[in-house]
């Protein structure tokens, strides 16, 4: 039976977004659209601010990478790239000291793409530069759909941002970060009441994740809120140059591990990054819904303690990463 297929038609960006500042930037800053961008980059993004002053310029969008202490700065153009925006990006890099910079434009000139490639080659692991072209497509009378195409990215996803800019860290907390801190402050008494190996005796942080030791350098347990997707996650995070090999060693015991837990896990190699994780997700869990916090916190408490119980000795027995008794 022959199927009738539609035909993709290109839509001009200016037909949908008249201006960058009042149309495209607010559209991109919505959680569902940052999620699309994050999927392209392989980064979970959470909005921190729009039109934030950075030195003499104003950054279009400032985000945090969920699950890592990394700033992500996004600069937008609805035209082809130009020297003015390149200069702003370099100013941001020098002012922020450590950052992932995402330059989005309708079209990249070869010289600007080559410049980003060069910057990724010569900068240290405090910086990552991405270049993305944005397109709009539709089928027939359907709504236009965005598509992001990466034209330049870091040569090596072992790049990691060492520390966020002190100027931003010292700034007044946004409402989002205050809510994040309150979320962890409410989780920690639940952890303590459970009396398990994962303690809540930690200072709640104004960020989308909290980490807990498991007794080995390069490994940690983490609770993560993913607000755009209305999820929370409990995970074993593995970092460092040996992360993929260490994950493979643990994965050799996958059947036994999941049998002991009584539920399956997501074994995420994160191929575009150096690090990886073993995770469990709770869906339909909105961290902004305070009435649902007891359910979410009970789930996180059980999952974190389960992961510690089943994985801690296996982690310590792995070859290739030193034991860290002070971190237990």
GUGUGU-432294 format. One record per residue: x, y, z of N, C-alpha, C in turn. Coordinates in steps of 0.2 Angstrom, whole numbers, padded with zeros to 4 digits, always signed. Layout:
XYZXYZXYZ/...
END
This chain:
+0004-0006+0000+0000+0000+0000+0004+0006+0000/+0003+0011-0005+0007+0017-0005+0005+0022+0000/+0010+0025+0003+0009+0030+0008+0010+0037+0005/+0005+0041+0007+0006+0048+0004+0011+0052+0009/+0017+0054+0007+0021+0058+0011+0021+0065+0010/+0022+0069+0015+0023+0076+0015+0030+0078+0012/+0030+0085+0011+0036+0087+0008+0039+0093+0013/+0045+0092+0015+0048+0097+0020+0049+0104+0016/+0047+0109+0019+0048+0116+0016+0052+0120+0021/+0057+0123+0018+0061+0128+0023+0057+0134+0024/+0057+0137+0030+0054+0143+0032+0059+0148+0034/+0058+0154+0032+0063+0159+0034+0063+0161+0041/+0068+0162+0044+0068+0163+0052+0064+0169+0053/+0065+0174+0049+0062+0181+0051+0054+0181+0050/+0052+0175+0046+0045+0175+0046+0042+0173+0053/+0046+0170+0057+0043+0167+0063+0046+0172+0069/+0052+0173+0069+0055+0178+0074+0058+0184+0071/+0054+0190+0072+0056+0196+0069+0062+0199+0071/+0063+0198+0078+0070+0201+0081+0073+0196+0085/+0079+0196+0087+0083+0192+0091+0081+0193+0098/+0081+0199+0101+0080+0200+0108+0073+0199+0110/+0068+0201+0106+0061+0201+0108+0057+0195+0106/+0060+0191+0101+0056+0185+0099+0060+0179+0099/+0066+0179+0096+0070+0172+0097+0073+0170+0103/+0076+0175+0107+0079+0174+0113+0073+0172+0119/+0068+0175+0119+0063+0173+0124+0060+0166+0122/+0059+0165+0115+0057+0158+0113+0062+0153+0115/+0068+0154+0114+0073+0149+0116+0074+0148+0123/+0073+0153+0127+0073+0152+0134+0068+0148+0138/+0062+0146+0134+0057+0142+0137+0060+0135+0138/+0058+0132+0144+0061+0125+0145+0060+0120+0140/+0055+0120+0136+0054+0115+0131+0059+0116+0125/+0060+0122+0124+0065+0124+0118+0072+0123+0120/+0074+0125+0126+0081+0123+0129+0082+0116+0129/+0077+0112+0130+0077+0105+0130+0079+0102+0123/+0076+0105+0118+0078+0103+0111+0085+0105+0110/+0087+0111+0112+0094+0113+0111+0099+0108+0115/+0097+0107+0121+0101+0103+0125+0102+0096+0122/+0097+0093+0119+0097+0086+0116+0102+0087+0110/+0103+0092+0106+0107+0093+0101+0115+0093+0104/+0116+0097+0109+0122+0097+0112+0124+0092+0116/+0120+0088+0118+0121+0082+0123+0122+0085+0130/+0119+0091+0132+0119+0094+0138+0112+0095+0141/+0111+0094+0147+0104+0095+0150+0105+0103+0153/+0101+0107+0150+0102+0114+0152+0096+0117+0156/+0098+0121+0161+0093+0125+0165+0094+0132+0165/+0089+0136+0163+0089+0143+0162+0091+0146+0169/+0096+0151+0169+0098+0155+0175+0096+0162+0174/+0097+0165+0168+0095+0172+0167+0095+0173+0159/+0091+0179+0157+0091+0181+0151+0094+0188+0151/+0097+0190+0145+0100+0197+0145+0104+0199+0151/+0109+0195+0153+0113+0196+0159+0119+0200+0157/+0121+0205+0161+0127+0209+0160+0133+0205+0161/+0137+0205+0156+0144+0201+0157+0149+0206+0154/+0152+0210+0159+0157+0215+0156+0153+0220+0153/+0155+0223+0147+0152+0228+0144+0146+0226+0139/+0145+0219+0139+0140+0217+0135+0134+0213+0139/+0129+0211+0135+0124+0208+0139+0123+0201+0135/+0124+0196+0139+0123+0189+0136+0116+0188+0135/+0114+0184+0129+0107+0183+0128+0104+0178+0133/+0107+0172+0134+0105+0167+0138+0110+0164+0142/+0109+0164+0149+0114+0161+0153+0111+0155+0157/+0114+0149+0156+0111+0143+0159+0116+0139+0163/+0114+0134+0167+0118+0130+0170+0117+0123+0167/+0123+0119+0167+0122+0112+0164+0120+0108+0170/+0114+0105+0170+0112+0101+0175+0116+0095+0176/+0118+0094+0183+0122+0088+0185+0129+0090+0185/+0131+0096+0183+0138+0098+0183+0139+0105+0185/+0144+0107+0188+0145+0114+0190+0148+0118+0184/+0144+0119+0179+0146+0122+0173+0141+0127+0170/+0144+0133+0168+0140+0138+0165+0140+0137+0158/+0134+0139+0155+0133+0138+0148+0130+0145+0146/+0134+0149+0141+0132+0155+0139+0130+0155+0131/+0124+0157+0130+0121+0156+0123+0120+0163+0120/+0123+0164+0114+0123+0170+0110+0119+0169+0103/+0114+0173+0102+0110+0171+0096+0111+0177+0090/+0110+0174+0084+0110+0179+0078+0105+0176+0074/+0100+0180+0071+0096+0178+0065+0099+0179+0058/+0105+0181+0058+0108+0182+0052+0114+0178+0052/+0119+0179+0047+0125+0175+0047+0130+0178+0052/+0134+0174+0054+0139+0176+0059+0143+0183+0057/+0145+0187+0062+0149+0193+0060+0154+0194+0066/+0159+0198+0064+0165+0199+0069+0162+0202+0075/+0157+0206+0075+0155+0209+0082+0153+0204+0087/+0149+0199+0085+0147+0194+0089+0153+0189+0091/+0157+0188+0087+0163+0184+0089+0167+0188+0094/+0168+0195+0093+0171+0199+0098+0168+0198+0105/+0161+0198+0105+0157+0197+0111+0159+0191+0115/+0159+0185+0111+0160+0179+0113+0167+0179+0117/+0172+0182+0114+0179+0182+0117+0179+0186+0123/+0175+0191+0123+0174+0195+0129+0171+0191+0135/+0166+0187+0133+0163+0183+0138+0168+0178+0141/+0172+0175+0136+0176+0170+0139+0181+0173+0143/+0184+0179+0142+0189+0182+0146+0186+0184+0153/+0180+0186+0152+0177+0189+0159+0174+0183+0163/+0172+0178+0160+0169+0172+0164+0174+0167+0167/+0180+0167+0164+0185+0163+0166+0184+0155+0164/+0178+0153+0165+0177+0146+0164+0169+0145+0161/+0168+0143+0155+0162+0143+0152+0161+0139+0146/+0155+0136+0145+0154+0133+0138+0150+0139+0134/+0152+0140+0128+0149+0146+0124+0146+0143+0118/+0139+0144+0117+0136+0142+0112+0134+0148+0107/+0136+0148+0101+0135+0153+0096+0130+0150+0091/+0124+0153+0091+0118+0151+0087+0117+0156+0081/+0117+0154+0075+0116+0159+0070+0112+0156+0064/+0110+0160+0059+0107+0157+0054+0112+0154+0049/+0118+0157+0049+0123+0153+0044+0130+0155+0047/+0134+0151+0047+0141+0152+0049+0145+0153+0043/+0149+0158+0043+0154+0159+0038+0160+0154+0039/+0164+0153+0034+0169+0148+0035+0174+0150+0040/+0176+0157+0040+0181+0160+0044+0179+0159+0051/+0172+0160+0053+0170+0160+0060+0170+0153+0062/+0168+0148+0058+0168+0141+0060+0175+0139+0061/+0179+0141+0057+0187+0139+0058+0189+0142+0064/+0187+0149+0066+0189+0152+0072+0187+0148+0078/+0181+0145+0078+0178+0141+0084+0182+0135+0085/+0184+0132+0079+0188+0126+0079+0195+0127+0082/+0198+0133+0080+0204+0135+0082+0204+0136+0090/+0199+0140+0092+0198+0141+0099+0198+0135+0103/+0194+0130+0101+0193+0123+0104+0200+0120+0105/+0204+0121+0100+0211+0118+0100+0216+0121+0105/+0216+0128+0105+0221+0131+0109+0219+0133+0116/+0212+0132+0118+0211+0134+0125+0211+0128+0129/+0212+0129+0136+0212+0124+0140+0205+0121+0142/+0205+0117+0147+0199+0113+0148+0194+0117+0152/+0195+0124+0153+0190+0128+0156+0185+0131+0151/+0186+0130+0144+0182+0133+0139+0180+0127+0134/+0174+0128+0132+0171+0124+0126+0167+0129+0122/+0168+0128+0115+0165+0133+0110+0160+0128+0106/+0154+0130+0105+0150+0127+0100+0147+0132+0095/+0147+0130+0089+0143+0134+0084+0138+0130+0081/+0132+0133+0081+0126+0130+0078+0122+0134+0074/+0120+0131+0068+0115+0134+0063+0108+0132+0065/+0104+0137+0065+0097+0136+0066+0093+0136+0060/+0088+0131+0059+0084+0131+0053+0077+0130+0056/+0072+0132+0051+0065+0131+0052+0062+0127+0046/+0058+0122+0048+0055+0117+0043+0048+0116+0044/+0044+0115+0039+0037+0113+0040+0035+0108+0035/+0029+0104+0036+0026+0100+0031+0019+0103+0030/+0018+0105+0024+0012+0108+0022+0010+0114+0026/+0004+0113+0030+0002+0119+0034+0003+0118+0041/+0008+0113+0043+0010+0112+0050+0014+0117+0053/+0014+0118+0059+0018+0123+0063+0025+0122+0061/+0029+0128+0060+0036+0127+0059+0040+0124+0065/+0045+0120+0063+0049+0116+0068+0056+0118+0068/+0059+0119+0073+0066+0121+0073+0071+0115+0072/+0077+0116+0069+0082+0111+0069+0088+0114+0070/+0092+0112+0075+0099+0114+0076+0104+0110+0073/+0109+0113+0069+0114+0109+0066+0121+0111+0069/+0125+0106+0072+0131+0108+0075+0136+0109+0069/+0140+0115+0069+0145+0116+0064+0152+0116+0067/+0152+0117+0073+0158+0117+0077+0157+0115+0084/+0162+0111+0087+0161+0108+0094+0168+0107+0096/+0168+0106+0103+0175+0104+0106+0178+0098+0103/+0184+0098+0102+0188+0092+0099+0187+0086+0104/+0187+0087+0110+0187+0082+0115+0182+0084+0121/+0177+0079+0122+0172+0081+0127+0175+0080+0134/+0182+0079+0134+0185+0078+0141+0186+0086+0144/+0185+0091+0139+0185+0097+0142+0180+0098+0148/+0182+0101+0153+0177+0102+0159+0178+0109+0161/+0173+0112+0163+0173+0119+0166+0175+0118+0173/+0181+0122+0175+0184+0121+0182+0180+0125+0187/+0177+0131+0186+0174+0134+0191+0170+0140+0187/+0164+0141+0190+0160+0147+0187+0163+0153+0189/+0161+0158+0185+0164+0165+0186+0162+0167+0193/+0167+0170+0197+0165+0173+0204+0160+0178+0204/+0160+0182+0198+0155+0188+0198+0148+0185+0198/+0147+0179+0195+0140+0177+0195+0139+0173+0201/+0144+0169+0204+0143+0165+0210+0141+0170+0216/+0144+0176+0216+0143+0181+0221+0137+0185+0221/+0134+0184+0215+0128+0188+0214+0122+0186+0218/+0117+0190+0218+0111+0188+0222+0108+0182+0218/+0105+0177+0223+0102+0171+0220+0096+0173+0216/+0095+0169+0210+0089+0170+0207+0083+0166+0210/+0077+0167+0208+0072+0163+0211+0072+0156+0210/+0075+0154+0204+0076+0147+0203+0081+0144+0207/+0087+0147+0209+0092+0145+0213+0089+0144+0220/+0085+0149+0222+0083+0149+0229+0078+0143+0230/+0074+0142+0225+0070+0136+0225+0073+0129+0225/+0079+0129+0221+0083+0123+0221+0086+0122+0228/+0088+0127+0231+0091+0126+0238+0086+0123+0243/+0080+0126+0242+0074+0124+0247+0073+0117+0245/+0073+0115+0239+0071+0108+0237+0076+0103+0241/+0083+0104+0241+0088+0100+0244+0087+0101+0252/+0086+0107+0254+0085+0107+0261+0079+0103+0264/+0074+0102+0260+0069+0098+0262+0070+0090+0261/+0075+0089+0256+0077+0082+0255+0081+0079+0261/+0085+0083+0264+0090+0081+0268+0088+0078+0275/+0082+0081+0278+0079+0078+0284+0076+0071+0282/+0074+0070+0276+0071+0063+0274+0077+0058+0274/+0082+0060+0271+0088+0056+0271+0090+0054+0278/+0091+0059+0282+0093+0057+0289+0088+0053+0293/+0082+0054+0292+0077+0050+0295+0077+0043+0293/+0079+0041+0286+0079+0035+0284+0085+0031+0287/+0090+0034+0290+0096+0031+0293+0100+0026+0289/+0100+0028+0282+0104+0024+0277+0111+0026+0277/+0115+0023+0272+0122+0025+0271+0123+0032+0268/+0117+0035+0265+0118+0041+0262+0115+0046+0267/+0119+0051+0269+0118+0056+0274+0115+0062+0271/+0111+0065+0275+0108+0072+0273+0112+0078+0276/+0117+0076+0280+0121+0081+0284+0126+0085+0279/+0123+0088+0274+0126+0092+0269+0123+0099+0268/+0127+0104+0266+0124+0110+0265+0120+0110+0259/+0113+0112+0259+0110+0112+0252+0112+0117+0248/+0113+0116+0242+0116+0121+0237+0111+0123+0232/+0111+0130+0230+0107+0133+0225+0108+0130+0218/+0107+0124+0216+0109+0121+0210+0105+0115+0209/+0105+0112+0203+0100+0107+0201+0102+0100+0203/+0108+0099+0207+0110+0093+0209+0113+0093+0216/+0113+0088+0219+0117+0087+0225+0121+0080+0225/+0127+0081+0227+0132+0075+0227+0133+0072+0234/+0134+0065+0234+0135+0062+0240+0141+0057+0239/+0145+0056+0244+0151+0051+0242+0149+0044+0243/+0153+0040+0239+0152+0033+0239+0159+0029+0241/+0164+0033+0242+0170+0030+0245+0175+0029+0240/+0175+0032+0234+0180+0031+0229+0181+0038+0225/+0187+0040+0224+0189+0046+0220+0186+0044+0213/+0183+0049+0210+0180+0048+0203+0173+0046+0203/+0170+0044+0208+0164+0041+0209+0160+0045+0214/+0153+0047+0212+0149+0049+0218+0142+0048+0216/+0138+0048+0221+0131+0047+0220+0128+0054+0219/+0122+0055+0216+0120+0062+0215+0112+0061+0214/+0109+0066+0217+0102+0067+0216+0101+0073+0211/+0097+0073+0206+0097+0078+0201+0090+0080+0199/+0088+0086+0199+0082+0088+0196+0082+0090+0189/+0077+0088+0185+0077+0090+0178+0071+0094+0177/+0071+0100+0178+0064+0104+0178+0061+0104+0171/+0065+0105+0166+0061+0105+0159+0058+0099+0157/+0060+0093+0160+0057+0087+0158+0053+0084+0164/+0052+0088+0169+0048+0086+0175+0050+0079+0177/+0057+0078+0179+0060+0072+0181+0064+0073+0187/+0065+0068+0191+0071+0068+0195+0075+0062+0194/+0081+0062+0196+0086+0056+0194+0090+0055+0200/+0091+0048+0202+0096+0046+0206+0102+0043+0202/+0108+0044+0203+0113+0041+0199+0120+0040+0203/+0123+0035+0200+0131+0035+0201+0134+0038+0195/+0138+0043+0197+0141+0047+0192+0149+0045+0192/+0151+0044+0186+0158+0041+0185+0162+0046+0181/+0167+0049+0184+0171+0054+0180+0178+0052+0179/+0182+0056+0174+0189+0054+0173+0190+0051+0167/+0197+0050+0165+0199+0047+0159+0197+0040+0158/+0196+0036+0164+0195+0029+0164+0187+0028+0165/+0183+0033+0164+0176+0032+0166+0172+0027+0162/+0174+0027+0155+0170+0022+0151+0172+0015+0152/+0179+0014+0154+0181+0007+0155+0178+0005+0162/+0178+0009+0167+0175+0007+0173+0167+0006+0173/+0164+0010+0169+0157+0008+0168+0156+0001+0164/+0160+0000+0160+0160-0007+0156+0161-0012+0161/+0166-0011+0166+0167-0016+0171+0161-0018+0176/+0158-0012+0178+0152-0013+0182+0146-0016+0178/+0146-0014+0171+0140-0017+0167+0141-0024+0166/+0147-0027+0167+0148-0034+0167+0144-0038+0172/+0142-0034+0178+0138-0037+0183+0131-0034+0183/+0129-0032+0177+0122-0028+0177+0116-0033+0179/+0116-0039+0177+0111-0043+0179+0110-0044+0186/+0116-0045+0190+0116-0046+0197+0114-0040+0200/+0117-0034+0198+0116-0028+0201+0108-0026+0201/+0105-0027+0195+0098-0025+0194+0094-0030+0198/+0096-0036+0199+0092-0041+0203+0092-0039+0210/+0098-0037+0212+0098-0035+0219+0094-0029+0221/+0094-0024+0216+0090-0018+0217+0082-0020+0216/+0081-0024+0212+0074-0026+0211+0071-0021+0205/+0075-0018+0202+0072-0014+0196+0078-0012+0191/+0076-0011+0185+0082-0009+0180+0085-0002+0181/+0091-0002+0178+0094+0005+0178+0096+0007+0171/+0097+0013+0170+0099+0016+0164+0107+0016+0164/+0110+0013+0159+0117+0013+0159+0120+0018+0153/+0121+0024+0155+0122+0029+0150+0129+0031+0149/+0132+0029+0143+0139+0030+0142+0140+0037+0140/+0135+0041+0139+0136+0048+0137+0142+0049+0132/+0141+0046+0126+0146+0046+0121+0150+0052+0119/+0146+0058+0120+0149+0064+0118+0153+0068+0124/+0153+0064+0129+0157+0067+0135+0162+0062+0137/+0167+0064+0142+0171+0059+0145+0168+0055+0150/+0164+0058+0154+0161+0055+0160+0155+0050+0158/+0152+0047+0163+0146+0043+0161+0142+0042+0168/+0137+0038+0168+0133+0037+0174+0128+0031+0173/+0126+0029+0179+0121+0023+0180+0115+0027+0183/+0109+0027+0181+0104+0031+0183+0097+0028+0184/+0093+0030+0188+0086+0028+0188+0082+0035+0188/+0077+0035+0185+0073+0041+0184+0066+0040+0186/+0063+0046+0189+0056+0046+0191+0053+0051+0187/+0048+0049+0183+0045+0053+0178+0039+0056+0181/+0036+0061+0178+0030+0065+0180+0031+0067+0187/+0037+0070+0188+0039+0073+0195+0042+0080+0194/+0038+0085+0195+0039+0092+0194+0043+0095+0200/+0049+0096+0200+0052+0099+0206+0049+0106+0208/+0046+0109+0204+0043+0115+0206+0036+0114+0210/+0034+0108+0210+0027+0107+0213+0029+0105+0221/+0029+0110+0225+0031+0108+0232+0026+0103+0235/+0020+0103+0233+0015+0098+0236+0017+0091+0235/+0022+0090+0229+0024+0083+0227+0031+0081+0230/+0034+0086+0234+0040+0085+0236+0041+0079+0241/+0036+0077+0245+0037+0071+0249+0037+0065+0245/+0034+0064+0240+0034+0058+0236+0041+0058+0232/+0043+0064+0229+0049+0064+0226+0055+0063+0231/+0055+0065+0237+0060+0065+0241+0061+0058+0244/+0055+0054+0245+0055+0047+0247+0058+0043+0242/+0056+0044+0236+0059+0041+0230+0067+0041+0230/+0069+0048+0230+0076+0049+0230+0080+0046+0236/+0077+0046+0241+0080+0043+0247+0081+0036+0246/+0076+0032+0244+0076+0025+0243+0081+0023+0238/+0081+0027+0232+0085+0025+0226+0093+0027+0228/+0094+0032+0231+0101+0034+0233+0104+0029+0238/+0100+0027+0243+0102+0022+0248+0103+0015+0244/+0098+0013+0240+0099+0007+0236+0105+0007+0232/+0107+0012+0228+0113+0012+0224+0119+0012+0229/+0119+0015+0234+0125+0014+0239+0126+0007+0241/+0120+0004+0243+0120-0003+0246+0123-0008+0241/+0121-0007+0235+0122-0012+0230+0129-0011+0226/+0131-0004+0225+0136-0003+0221+0143-0001+0225/+0142+0001+0231+0148+0004+0235+0154-0001+0235/+0153-0007+0237+0158-0012+0237+0161-0014+0230/+0156-0014+0226+0158-0016+0219+0163-0010+0216/+0161-0004+0218+0165+0002+0216+0172+0002+0219/+0172+0000+0225+0179+0000+0228+0183-0006+0226/+0180-0011+0223+0184-0017+0221+0186-0016+0214/+0184-0011+0210+0186-0010+0203+0194-0008+0203/+0197-0010+0198+0204-0008+0197+0204-0002+0193/+0209+0002+0194+0210+0008+0190+0208+0015+0193/+0205+0015+0199+0203+0021+0203+0205+0021+0210/+0209+0025+0213+0211+0024+0220+0205+0025+0225/+0205+0021+0230+0200+0022+0235+0201+0028+0239/+0196+0031+0241+0196+0037+0245+0193+0037+0252/+0196+0034+0257+0193+0033+0263+0190+0039+0266/+0193+0045+0265+0190+0051+0268+0183+0053+0265/+0182+0050+0259+0175+0052+0256+0169+0048+0258/+0170+0043+0262+0165+0039+0264+0160+0042+0268/
END
